[in-house]
Amino acid sequence: MHFRRARIPLAVTLSGATAALCLTGCAATPDADTVTVLNSATDTAEHAANQKFFDRCAGPLGLDVEQISVPADQIASKALRMASSDSLTDILELDGSELPQFAETGGLRPLDDIGVDTSGFSPGARSLGTHDGVRYGIARSVNSLALIYNKDLLARAGLEPPTTWEELRTTARKLTTGDTYGLAFSASPNADGVYQFLPFFWSAGGDEARLDNGRGEAALHLWRDLLTDGSVSRSVVNWNQQDVNDRFIAGRAAMMINGPWQVPVLSAQDKVDWAVAGIPVPEAGRDAVPPIGGTVMAVPKNEDTARERNAAKVLNCLNTEKNQLGWGESVNNVPSRTAAARTYAEQNPALAPFAELVGTARSRTARVGTRWPVVADALAGSFQSVLTGGADPEQALRRAQRQASAGK
């Protein structure tokens, strides 16, 4: 199953009062014992896996669960259309970066009000479903980025996976030979590129609420230096994360930045013996700060409080440690409960770095809320201008801050 969509931000435009009016009190009214879910599980295998867990939880409660699945980029518009016809589902599953736009309409029920247990979650996972200090969404699993490397190529060169930026630059240079680059990442001018830039930007001290704070520039310098060294292809400015994975599998990159959603493809091929390591940091001893991604499940407000309570019961069951662990293993994502994440790392040592990185990961919207799409566009413009136009990193981020402040 392919889970790239679990961490791609979507700019949702809701029309203020109209959206609030549509979302509030518009939940579906099918059979009283059926809980409806709107999600993006359009892949047959993913849909079936979801249903297995839904049935496991709903059956003992005397309930049924019905999924309505549409492509991820259609969730927002589908939810609004359903709301306008009084048929919005009891549970709405959406990307964590979309939550603030929906929460601001006033149409989502705070999870604490209906008894959904959100204790024991990692700080990043908790923030993924929170807006203005209120928890509206719960993530049963989360994901982030790590350094994935070709074990044979590093061993042949007598190298260990780099842990610092200096080591990354040196290692990438040494691994660049023939038609193989030392490193691959996505620097596309959209969600994929921004997601991959954030671990470097944030680990350097960059601030999405103040792009020109004087610290994030180091990340732009690093990306520019890797390009200047010839350690990464100039085509990274056009690659999405799937393109990056394709190059890695083809032996055209010795290392790559990517996420656990690539694990099924990596595991199915036999060309590259791969392993996972943490993302290199500016200086030894510092923690990497990658973005946390994943979907969250929210409960739209409903005048029928019994439907809200049923939705809450299903959510509580889905998010027990046992069920989170089972779901995380089925989709190669990390459980959001800290205890379950520890067990996941113990049982899946090859993927343990992902679990460790999730522990320090941050939500993209925690500081800027509904302004994230504008900030993301500004960030994309900054690294694109540096990599394609030779812009000065400091000037690029000052320009990005002006763009973000203007809201364009």
Salt bridges, closest charged atoms under 4 A:
GLU46 OE2 - ARG5 NH2 2.23
ASP90 OD2 - ARG307 NH2 2.83
ASP95 OD1 - ARG364 NH2 3.66
GLU104 OE2 - HIS131 NE2 3.44
ASP112 OD2 - ARG135 NH2 3.60
ASP117 OD2 - ARG337 NH2 3.66
ASP132 OD2 - HIS131 NE2 3.49
ASP192 OD2 - ARG4 NH2 2.68
ASP192 OD1 - ARG7 NH1 3.50
ASP207 OD1 - ARG367 NE 2.97
GLU208 OE2 - ARG362 NH2 2.50
ASP212 OD1 - ARG210 NE 3.85
ASP225 OD2 - ARG169 NH1 3.43
ASP229 OD2 - ARG169 NE 2.59
ASP229 OD2 - ARG173 NH1 3.28
ASP273 OD2 - LYS151 NZ 3.83
GLU308 OE2 - ARG109 NH2 3.06
GLU394 OE2 - HIS221 NE2 3.03
